[in-house]
Amino acid sequence: LSQKEQLDDEHRLSIHFLRIYLEVFLAGEDDADNSTNPIVVHAKQAINATSNIELIQVENCNFCGEVVTDLPWKTKNSTKISYCPKGHFLSRCALTFLQITPGKSRNCPVCSRMFHISSADEYGVVRCLYCDVVAEVDPRLRGVYDGIETACKNLTLTPAWEVTVSRKEDGDDEGVKDDRSKKRKVAKDGQ
């Protein structure tokens, strides 16, 4: 992400979370003992690579807009969910720590960890960090509306949202034009 020219707010917030996580990690490591440890070296490189990026440092709850003050990887009761100050459950991406809106995620079929739906756009195939299995969209949500128009016969009249409403002009007695009665006549004549 640090090589991209344009970063959106989600990317900048995710980089902010990564930097905090790495700073906490490095604070617990003794520099003298770990100067050659590859994990410590990579963590320091990641912090240096993102040091000149303007980051978003305030996260708001997706539901109420309240400022979330807890660290995204800190969870209560050993769950994978954090909370906003007003008590909303905030599911988090295992890769980016971003909030996940219900129904808009990829899940690991083995451990059920969740991944932000936009992770696949940025990283290609999203694999679980713990199981090394491809995270997939919940099959119950995939293609919910696919094929409804062609597979199902519409037994209703014109839906209310397709009824055209026009302003009543002087001398015009029709305020609402409803094509349903015309469709009934055509249907009767056609039978």
Secondary structure, 3 states (H helix, E strand, C coil): CCCCCCCCHHHHHHHHHHHHHHHHHHHCCCCCCCCCCHHHHHHHHHHHHCCCCCCCCCEECCCCCCEECCCCCCCCCCCCEEECCCCCEEEECCCCCCEECCCCEEECCCCCCEEECCHHHHHCCCECCCCCCECEECCCCCCCCCCHHHHCCCCCCCCHHHCEECCCCCCCCCCEECCHHHHHHHHHHHC
